[in-house]
């Protein structure tokens, strides 16, 4: 995990990878408010370093989309009398 976390930091991301029970997840920093942060793999070696970085980017994009949709829905509800 240290290598993945170092690579993410080198790429300018404020996030850490941690191990759960049968999965891994990104937390802290920019992932603190994410609704989806898990990668369902049994071991760290299931993915290469490049694949871990790609999983982070995939979840980053997904969460941006989720949070944008949530914000848009909230704005519409506020405008509706």
N, C-alpha and C positions, 0 to 999 in steps of 0.2 A: 504494500500500500504506500509505503514511503516514496517509492519511485513514481507512482501515479500522482500522488500529491505534489511531489516536486515538479513534475512535468506540467501539471495544471498551474502551479504558481509561476513557473517559468513563462508560461503562455499568458500570464497576467490575470488569472482567475483567482478570486478570493473564495475558495471552497475547499472542503476536505472530503475524502472518501473514507467511509467507515464500514465495518462488517456487522451485519445483522445475523440472524439465525437462518441460514440458507439463502441469503441475499446480501447485496451491498447497497449502500446509499450515500448520496452526496448531502452534506449538511454544512451549516455555518455560512457566514458571508452572503454571497449572492444567492445561495440555495436555501437560505433561512425561511423564506416565505413560499417556497415551492410547494405545490400540491402533489406533484408526482416527482419523486426523487430516487426511486429504487431501480436497481438493475438486478434482475432475477437470474443470477448465475451461482453455482454452488461453491466456486473457488475463484480466487484472484487470478489464477493461471488460466481460467476459462477464456479470458480475453487477452489480447496483446496490449501493449502500452498504447499504440495508436487506436485500438478499438475502445479502450477505456476513455480516451480523449473524445472519440467520436460519440460514445454513449453520453458523456457529459454534454456535448454540444446538442445532441438530439433532445435530451431532457431540458436543456436551457431553452431551446426553441419551442418545445411543447409547452413549457410553463409560461413563456411569454404569450403564446396564443391563448392559453387558458385564462391567464390574468387579464389580457386585453378583452376577451369575451365577457368576463365577469364585470369589468369596469364599464363596458358598453351597456350591458344589461342593467346595471345599477343606474347609469345615467338615464336610460329610457324610463325606468321606473320612477325616477325623481320628476321627470317631465310629465308623466301621466297623472292627471288629477284624480 
